[in-house]
């Protein structure tokens, strides 16, 4: 899917969907780099959305004691119950838009699903 066609609701849905799926997996799967690869959202844009979701109380973040390759702190993101509820609401909105033919069917899926 082309990046220029993705809108805010789809971007947020993809982030929240990925974090929901990775909730039971190890913390390495919830790092910025892994979220970026799985959702197809550029890191600069993804950081903005993750920060806003943390501030709004939909996801939480914590920093690991070990450092990344460049010496930067490694931040892990977890979805909260309110984030799962938001994901469901956004999912219903996207589903309605698919039925009304505003979005193609593949808007529900992550690039990593392919």
Secondary structure as GFF3:
##gff-version 3
##sequence-region A 1 114
A	DSSP	three_ten_helix	3	5	.	.	.	ID=ss1
A	DSSP	alpha_helix	8	21	.	.	.	ID=ss2
A	DSSP	three_ten_helix	27	30	.	.	.	ID=ss3
A	DSSP	alpha_helix	32	39	.	.	.	ID=ss4
A	DSSP	alpha_helix	43	56	.	.	.	ID=ss5
A	DSSP	beta_strand	59	67	.	.	.	ID=ss6
A	DSSP	beta_strand	73	79	.	.	.	ID=ss7
A	DSSP	alpha_helix	81	99	.	.	.	ID=ss8
A	DSSP	three_ten_helix	105	108	.	.	.	ID=ss9
A	DSSP	three_ten_helix	111	113	.	.	.	ID=ss10
###
